[in-house]
Amino acid sequence: MPRIALATYDPGAGPGKDRDLPVLVRALNDAGARADAPFWDDPGVDWAGYDLVVIRSPWDYSWRAAEFSRWLERMGRVTRVANPLDVVRWNTDKRYLGDLAAAGVPTVPTDYIAPGEPAALPSGHEYVIKPTSGAGARFAARYTPAEHDTALRQLARMHAEGFTAMVQPYLAGIDVTGERALQFFGGRLLHASRKAAVLTPGTPYDADKVAHPGLTPWQPTDAELAVAEKALAAVPTRSPLLYARVDLADGPDGAPLLMELELVEPNLFLFLHPDSVPHVATAILAEAEAPV
């Protein structure tokens, strides 16, 4: 009976936002495991007592990067972690997009502005600014060239807090066709979803946003599958991935471009795809029982 931890975050007095979590804990226990969902930053957890720690939803880690890094190092010493730690370290900094673009993956063009670097912002098209370490559209906003001064204030705030900024052209097709999320689990396509645009014009970068508005099931196209498979093949690791979410949107020519490759703690949207739950539970259980 393997012991499995689905590491999550402490929501405090409010309800947790991971709707998949109780479903997965129940499915794993029904499948013969001993599963629970400890908080990743709980000092009282005996992580060595688990056969597998799945990084499920530590959704506050991006604002606590140093602490999360130390936790990862500890996990690597005492137990097995999924996804593999080399993948997690690489994927927590969105400068990985540059690595994937260099490997030939069709990727949204991205520039980076670190603290202390000059702020060269686009003057001929709408664009997005967001941090290289972030989740849930926090510190993300879209701007027109006429909003240059407001964008500079966002950069100044981010740099003051130590964040490197990403600057990307806003893909206007998102307002029409939305974003697509292709989920892979246990080495195979699990399901896919589509959501509406997250960043609406004029929304302040520090405002709370709905990270997955208008979510609906989606049947991925051959072109989307090709980009997703190329991105996964370019991940710099020899270790198999337990899970992955590939986020895509249409470029100016209508072809799909990679927006993000989520290999740390992606929302799985199992509430939208309940038939996927048994496969996810089986894949996690197989990972926990695999020989070291």
URKAUR-V538681 format. One record per pair of residues at least 12 apart in sequence whose ideal C-beta (glycine too) atoms are under 6 Angstrom apart, sorted by the first residue. I is the first residue (numbers start at 0). J is the second residue. D is the distance in Angstrom with one decimal. If there is no record, write none. Layout:
i	j	d
I	J	D
I	J	D
This chain:
i	j	d
0	33	5.5
1	32	5.2
1	50	4.3
1	287	4.0
1	288	5.6
2	33	4.8
2	49	4.8
2	50	5.3
3	27	5.8
3	32	5.0
3	34	4.4
3	51	5.1
3	287	5.2
4	37	5.5
4	49	4.5
4	52	4.6
5	23	6.0
5	36	4.6
5	53	5.1
5	55	4.0
6	39	4.4
6	52	5.6
6	54	5.4
6	55	5.6
6	57	5.7
7	20	5.9
7	36	5.0
7	55	5.4
7	56	4.5
8	57	5.0
8	58	5.0
8	59	4.8
9	38	4.3
17	56	4.0
18	270	4.9
19	267	4.8
19	269	4.5
20	36	5.4
22	269	5.6
22	276	6.0
24	36	5.6
26	276	5.2
26	280	3.9
27	280	5.2
30	280	5.0
30	284	5.4
32	284	5.7
39	57	4.2
39	70	5.9
46	77	5.3
46	78	5.5
47	77	4.0
47	78	5.9
49	78	5.3
50	287	4.8
51	79	5.2
51	286	5.9
51	287	3.9
52	74	5.7
52	78	5.4
52	80	5.0
53	81	5.1
54	263	5.9
54	264	5.5
56	264	5.3
57	264	5.8
58	134	5.9
61	132	4.7
61	133	5.0
61	134	5.1
64	132	5.7
71	84	5.7
81	241	4.0
81	286	5.6
82	240	5.5
82	241	5.7
82	262	5.3
83	236	6.0
83	238	4.0
85	236	5.4
86	236	5.0
86	262	5.4
87	263	5.4
90	262	4.2
90	263	5.3
91	263	5.9
92	131	5.4
93	131	4.3
94	131	5.6
96	109	5.1
99	230	5.8
99	233	5.3
102	233	3.9
104	229	5.2
104	230	4.8
104	233	5.5
104	257	5.6
105	226	5.6
105	256	5.1
106	257	4.6
107	167	5.0
107	256	5.1
107	258	5.6
109	165	5.4
109	167	5.2
110	166	4.6
111	163	5.7
111	165	6.0
112	164	4.5
113	163	4.5
114	158	4.0
118	151	5.9
118	154	5.2
120	150	5.7
122	144	5.0
124	168	5.7
125	143	5.3
125	169	4.1
126	142	5.8
126	166	5.9
126	168	5.5
126	169	5.6
127	141	5.0
127	167	4.9
127	169	5.2
128	140	6.0
128	150	6.0
128	153	5.7
128	164	5.5
128	166	5.7
129	165	5.4
130	157	5.9
130	162	4.2
131	163	4.6
131	165	5.6
135	210	4.4
136	197	5.1
136	208	4.3
136	210	5.4
138	157	5.9
138	204	5.6
140	204	3.7
141	169	5.0
141	198	4.4
153	204	4.6
170	248	5.0
172	249	3.6
173	196	4.8
173	248	5.0
174	196	5.2
176	249	5.3
177	193	4.9
177	194	5.6
177	195	5.1
178	194	5.4
178	246	6.0
178	248	4.8
179	193	5.1
179	217	5.5
179	247	4.8
180	192	4.9
180	244	5.5
180	246	5.3
181	219	5.4
181	227	4.8
181	245	4.5
182	244	5.2
183	243	4.4
184	242	5.1
184	279	5.4
184	282	5.2
185	282	3.1
189	275	5.1
190	272	4.2
190	275	5.2
191	217	4.4
191	219	4.6
192	214	5.6
192	217	5.3
192	268	5.1
192	271	6.0
193	215	5.5
193	217	4.0
194	211	4.9
194	212	5.9
194	213	5.7
194	214	4.8
195	212	4.6
195	213	3.5
222	255	5.5
223	247	5.5
223	255	4.8
226	255	5.0
227	245	4.0
230	245	5.7
230	257	5.3
230	260	5.4
231	243	5.9
241	286	5.4
243	262	5.5
244	261	4.0
244	265	3.7
245	260	5.9
246	258	4.4
246	259	4.4
